[in-house]
Amino acid sequence: MAEKLKITLVKSPISAVPKHRRTVEALGLTKMHKTVELPDNKATRGMIQQVGYMLKVEEI
C-alpha cells in the first residue's frame, strides 16, 4: 500500500444519492476536478469504495 492517495473528483455528485454526496464532502472534495491527498488507510479506502464511480485515485 502507498503512504498517500491522490483523489480527484471527476463526476458531479449533484444527481448522486445523498449519502454519496456527504461522503464526497467528507473526503474534502467540494468542486469538480479538485484534488486532495489523503492517508492510505481503511477508512479512506472504504469511502473510495462507496463513491469510486465519481473519483480518480492515484497512489503516491
DSSP file (Angstrom, degrees, kcal/mol; ACC not computed):
  #  RESIDUE AA STRUCTURE BP1 BP2  ACC     N-H-->O    O-->H-N    N-H-->O    O-->H-N    TCO  KAPPA ALPHA  PHI   PSI    X-CA   Y-CA   Z-CA
    1    1 A M              0   0    0      0, 0.0     2,-0.1     0, 0.0    39,-0.0   0.000 360.0 360.0 360.0 144.5    0.0    0.0    0.0
    2    2 A A        -     0   0    0      1,-0.1    38,-0.2     2,-0.1     3,-0.1  -0.367 360.0-123.8 -78.0 163.2    1.1    3.5   -0.7
    3    3 A E  S    S+     0   0    0      1,-0.1    37,-2.1    36,-0.1     2,-0.3   0.885  90.6  16.7 -74.5 -39.6    1.5    6.1    2.0
    4    4 A K  E     -A   39   0A   0     35,-0.3    56,-2.2    36,-0.0     2,-0.4  -0.909  66.8-140.9-133.3 159.6   -0.9    8.6    0.5
    5    5 A L  E     -AB  38  59A   0     33,-3.0    33,-2.3    -2,-0.3     2,-0.7  -0.967   9.0-145.4-120.9 138.4   -3.6    8.7   -2.1
    6    6 A K  E     -AB  37  58A   0     52,-3.4    52,-2.3    -2,-0.4     2,-0.5  -0.919  24.7-170.6-102.4 114.3   -4.2   11.4   -4.6
    7    7 A I  E     -AB  36  57A   0     29,-2.9    29,-2.4    -2,-0.7     2,-0.4  -0.919   6.8-173.6-116.5 128.5   -8.0   11.6   -5.1
    8    8 A T  E     -AB  35  56A   0     48,-2.5    48,-2.2    -2,-0.5     2,-0.6  -0.969  23.9-130.4-123.4 135.5   -9.7   13.8   -7.8
    9    9 A L  E     + B   0  55A   0     25,-1.8    24,-2.9    -2,-0.4    46,-0.2  -0.755  34.9 162.8 -83.7 117.3  -13.4   14.4   -8.3
   10   10 A V        +     0   0    0     44,-2.6     2,-0.4    -2,-0.6    45,-0.2   0.523  58.4  52.1-115.0  -9.9  -14.3   13.7  -11.9
   11   11 A K  S    S-     0   0    0     43,-1.4    -1,-0.2     3,-0.0    43,-0.0  -0.990  87.9-110.5-129.8 138.5  -18.1   13.3  -11.9
   12   12 A S        -     0   0    0     -2,-0.4     3,-0.4     1,-0.1    -2,-0.0  -0.429  14.3-150.8 -68.8 134.6  -20.5   15.7  -10.3
   13   13 A P  S >  S+     0   0    0      0, 0.0     3,-1.1     0, 0.0    -1,-0.1   0.324  70.4 104.4 -85.0   9.1  -22.3   14.5   -7.2
   14   14 A I  T 3  S+     0   0    0      1,-0.3     7,-0.1     7,-0.0    -2,-0.0   0.915  88.1  33.8 -58.1 -46.8  -25.4   16.6   -7.9
   15   15 A S  T 3  S+     0   0    0     -3,-0.4    -1,-0.3     2,-0.0     2,-0.1   0.316 100.1 109.9 -93.4   9.8  -27.5   13.6   -9.1
   16   16 A A  S <  S-     0   0    0     -3,-1.1     5,-0.0     1,-0.1    -4,-0.0  -0.301  83.7 -80.6 -81.2 166.8  -26.0   11.1   -6.7
   17   17 A V    >>  -     0   0    0      1,-0.1     4,-2.0    -2,-0.1     3,-0.8  -0.393  44.1-116.9 -60.8 140.8  -27.6    9.6   -3.6
   18   18 A P  H 3> S+     0   0    0      0, 0.0     4,-2.1     0, 0.0     5,-0.2   0.853 115.4  55.6 -53.5 -37.3  -27.5   12.0   -0.7
   19   19 A K  H 3> S+     0   0    0      1,-0.2     4,-1.7     2,-0.2     5,-0.1   0.882 107.7  49.1 -63.3 -37.1  -25.3    9.6    1.3
   20   20 A H  H <> S+     0   0    0     -3,-0.8     4,-2.3     2,-0.2    -1,-0.2   0.866 107.5  54.6 -70.5 -36.1  -22.7    9.6   -1.5
   21   21 A R  H  X S+     0   0    0     -4,-2.0     4,-2.0     1,-0.2    -2,-0.2   0.916 109.3  47.9 -61.7 -42.2  -22.8   13.4   -1.7
   22   22 A R  H  X S+     0   0    0     -4,-2.1     4,-2.2     1,-0.2    -1,-0.2   0.864 109.4  53.4 -66.6 -35.4  -21.9   13.6    2.0
   23   23 A T  H  X S+     0   0    0     -4,-1.7     4,-1.4     2,-0.2    -2,-0.2   0.914 107.5  50.6 -65.5 -42.1  -19.2   11.0    1.5
   24   24 A V  H  <>S+     0   0    0     -4,-2.3     5,-1.9     1,-0.2     4,-0.3   0.915 111.5  48.4 -61.3 -43.0  -17.6   13.2   -1.2
   25   25 A E  H ><5S+     0   0    0     -4,-2.0     3,-1.5     1,-0.2    -1,-0.2   0.885 107.2  56.0 -63.7 -38.2  -17.8   16.2    1.1
   26   26 A A  H 3<5S+     0   0    0     -4,-2.2    -1,-0.2     1,-0.3    -2,-0.2   0.794 101.6  57.5 -65.5 -27.9  -16.2   14.2    3.9
   27   27 A L  T 3<5S-     0   0    0     -4,-1.4    -1,-0.3    -3,-0.3    -2,-0.2   0.595 121.9-110.4 -75.8 -10.2  -13.3   13.4    1.6
   28   28 A G  T < 5S+     0   0    0     -3,-1.5     2,-0.8    -4,-0.3    -3,-0.2   0.623  73.8 137.4  91.6  14.7  -12.7   17.2    1.2
   29   29 A L      < +     0   0    0     -5,-1.9    -1,-0.2     1,-0.2    -2,-0.1  -0.847  11.8 154.8-100.1 110.4  -13.9   17.3   -2.4
   30   30 A T        +     0   0    0     -2,-0.8     2,-0.3     1,-0.1    -1,-0.2   0.677  60.2  33.6-108.2 -23.3  -16.1   20.4   -2.9
   31   31 A K  S >  S-     0   0    0    -19,-0.0     3,-1.5     1,-0.0   -22,-0.3  -0.903  91.7 -84.3-133.4 159.8  -15.7   21.2   -6.6
   32   32 A M  T 3  S+     0   0    0     -2,-0.3   -22,-0.2     1,-0.2     3,-0.1  -0.347 111.7  12.8 -61.1 142.3  -15.2   19.3   -9.8
   33   33 A H  T 3  S+     0   0    0    -24,-2.9     2,-0.3     1,-0.2    -1,-0.2   0.600  88.8 144.3  64.4  15.7  -11.6   18.4  -10.7
   34   34 A K    <   -     0   0    0     -3,-1.5   -25,-1.8   -25,-0.2     2,-0.4  -0.653  36.3-152.0 -79.9 141.7  -10.4   19.3   -7.1
   35   35 A T  E     -A    8   0A   0     -2,-0.3     2,-0.3   -27,-0.2   -27,-0.2  -0.943  14.7-178.8-119.5 136.8   -7.6   17.0   -5.9
   36   36 A V  E     -A    7   0A   0    -29,-2.4   -29,-2.9    -2,-0.4     2,-0.5  -0.949  21.4-137.3-129.2 153.1   -6.8   16.1   -2.3
   37   37 A E  E     +A    6   0A   0     -2,-0.3   -31,-0.2   -31,-0.2    -2,-0.0  -0.959  30.0 174.4-110.5 121.9   -4.1   14.0   -0.8
   38   38 A L  E     -A    5   0A   0    -33,-2.3   -33,-3.0    -2,-0.5     2,-0.0  -0.885  36.8 -93.9-124.9 155.3   -5.3   11.7    2.0
   39   39 A P  E     -A    4   0A   0      0, 0.0     2,-1.3     0, 0.0   -35,-0.3  -0.372  39.0-115.6 -66.8 147.4   -3.6    9.0    4.0
   40   40 A D        +     0   0    0    -37,-2.1     2,-0.3   -38,-0.2   -36,-0.0  -0.706  64.6 130.3 -86.9  93.6   -3.9    5.4    2.7
   41   41 A N  S  > S-     0   0    0     -2,-1.3     4,-2.4     1,-0.0     5,-0.2  -0.819  72.0 -93.1-136.4 178.1   -5.9    3.7    5.5
   42   42 A K  H  > S+     0   0    0     -2,-0.3     4,-2.1     1,-0.2     5,-0.1   0.853 120.6  53.6 -65.1 -36.0   -9.0    1.6    5.8
   43   43 A A  H  > S+     0   0    0      2,-0.2     4,-1.9     1,-0.2    -1,-0.2   0.933 112.0  44.1 -64.7 -45.9  -11.4    4.5    6.4
   44   44 A T  H  > S+     0   0    0      1,-0.2     4,-2.3     2,-0.2    -2,-0.2   0.917 113.0  51.6 -64.8 -43.4  -10.2    6.3    3.3
   45   45 A R  H  X S+     0   0    0     -4,-2.4     4,-2.2     1,-0.2    -1,-0.2   0.863 107.9  53.2 -62.0 -36.3  -10.4    3.1    1.2
   46   46 A G  H  X S+     0   0    0     -4,-2.1     4,-1.6     2,-0.2    -1,-0.2   0.903 109.5  47.3 -65.8 -41.5  -13.9    2.5    2.4
   47   47 A M  H  X S+     0   0    0     -4,-1.9     4,-1.8     1,-0.2    -2,-0.2   0.894 112.1  50.6 -66.2 -39.3  -15.1    5.9    1.4
   48   48 A I  H  X S+     0   0    0     -4,-2.3     4,-0.6     1,-0.2    -2,-0.2   0.889 107.8  53.4 -64.8 -38.7  -13.4    5.5   -2.0
   49   49 A Q  H  < S+     0   0    0     -4,-2.2     3,-0.4     1,-0.2    -1,-0.2   0.868 108.8  50.3 -63.9 -35.9  -15.1    2.1   -2.5
   50   50 A Q  H  < S+     0   0    0     -4,-1.6    -1,-0.2     1,-0.2    -2,-0.2   0.893 127.8  20.2 -70.7 -41.1  -18.5    3.7   -1.8
   51   51 A V  H >< S+     0   0    0     -4,-1.8     3,-2.0     1,-0.1     4,-0.3  -0.004  81.9 126.3-120.1  28.2  -18.2    6.6   -4.3
   52   52 A G  G ><  +     0   0    0     -4,-0.6     3,-1.1    -3,-0.4    -1,-0.1   0.732  63.5  70.3 -60.5 -24.6  -15.4    5.3   -6.6
   53   53 A Y  G 3  S+     0   0    0      1,-0.2    -1,-0.3    -3,-0.2    -2,-0.1   0.632 103.2  44.3 -69.9 -11.5  -17.5    5.8   -9.7
   54   54 A M  G <  S+     0   0    0     -3,-2.0   -44,-2.6   -44,-0.1   -43,-1.4   0.440 108.3  72.5-105.9  -2.9  -17.1    9.6   -9.2
   55   55 A L  E <   -B    9   0A   0     -3,-1.1     2,-0.4    -4,-0.3   -46,-0.2  -0.735  59.2-149.3-119.7 158.4  -13.4    9.6   -8.4
   56   56 A K  E     -B    8   0A   0    -48,-2.2   -48,-2.5    -2,-0.3     2,-0.4  -0.999  27.1-164.7-119.8 124.5   -9.9    9.1  -10.0
   57   57 A V  E     +B    7   0A   0     -2,-0.4     2,-0.4   -50,-0.2   -50,-0.2  -0.928  10.9 179.6-119.2 133.3   -7.5    7.7   -7.5
   58   58 A E  E     -B    6   0A   0    -52,-2.3   -52,-3.4    -2,-0.4     2,-0.4  -0.984  23.5-132.2-128.0 141.1   -3.7    7.6   -7.7
   59   59 A E  E      B    5   0A   0     -2,-0.4   -54,-0.2   -54,-0.2    -2,-0.0  -0.776 360.0 360.0 -90.5 134.7   -1.2    6.1   -5.3
   60   60 A I              0   0    0    -56,-2.2   -55,-0.2    -2,-0.4    -1,-0.1   0.349 360.0 360.0-128.0 360.0    1.8    8.3   -4.4
